[in-house]
Amino acid sequence: MPIPGPWELLIILAIVIALFGASRLAGIGSALGGSIREFKKAVRDDETPASSSDKAESEQKASSTQ
């Protein structure tokens, strides 16, 4: 299936704007951007404790083997 060209994309954009309206599309984009930011923040927060707990476990293993 070929990729739509610029004219096809403009027609699709015009149909979407006609169906939803520009203000509603702006709200949807804003909500989507906020959701993505919140998801990235949650992923970052989850990675931080995991790495520190892994470090503590490896230190405990090293001290118990000595």
Order of alpha helices (4+ residues) and beta strands (2+ residues): alpha-alpha
